[in-house]
C-alpha cells in the first residue's frame, strides 16, 4: 500500500470521527468515499461506526463498487452505488460524504428544501439545498433520485433519510456537510422566532458574484437561478428542484 493511500485512509478515519463526535451519524450510520483514480476508490465499511474505524478497515473498490481490497470481515456499504453515481456524473469530484446530521435530516424528513437566503455564507457556499425524492436505502433508487441534482449542486437532502455532499476532495465534501447542517440549524431556530428575514434578489445576486470572484470550485445553483438574466432569484420552491 502506497504511503499516499495510507494517508488518505487515515483522513477518512479522521473525518469519520468528526462526523460521529458531532452527532451527524448514530451507531453505524453514514458512509464516506474518496476517488484515487478513475477505477479505484476508497470507501468506509458497512456495519462499522464512523467513530471507530481504522485505516485497515477501509475498503478499496472499482468504479462498479466491486471489492478490490478489504480487511478481514469488512465489506463496502451497499450505498456505495450512490457515491459511484456522483463520480460518474461529476468527473471533478474526488470526495463524497453521506451522514444524518440532526437539523438537516429534520428538513429531509419534512421534505423541505433549504431555500431561504438568510445568511451570506450559506448563499455563497451552498446557494440552496434541494430535497431528492424518497428512495429506499441500499437500492438503485437512491442514485437515481440523486442524479438530477448533480449538474447544479454539490449537496442534497435525501427525503426521509439524511444528507449527501460532494467536492473536489474529501475535506471540501466534509466541510460542505458542516455548512449544510449549520444552515439547517440556523434556519430551524430562526423559524421558531417567527418569519426569518430573507435577503432580497439583488443582495443574493451580489453574493453569487462574490462567489465567482473568489473562484470557489464546484457547481452552484446561482448559475441556474440567474441564467436568463434579471435581478430576482427564483426560489427552488418554484423551480424543478423544489417540491415535496
Secondary structure, 3 states (H helix, E strand, C coil): CCHHHHHHHHHHHHHHHHHHHCCCCCCCCCEEEEEEECCEEEECECCCCCCCCCHHHCEEECCCCCEEECCCCCCECCCHHHHHHHHHHCCCCCEEEEECCHHHHHHHHCCCCECCCCCHHHHHHCCCECEECCCCCCCHHHHHHHHCCCCCCCEEEECCCEEEEEECCHHHHHHHHHHHHHHHHHHHHHHHHCCCCCCCHHHHHHHHHHHHHHCCCCCCCHHHHCCCCCCCCCCHHHCCCCCC
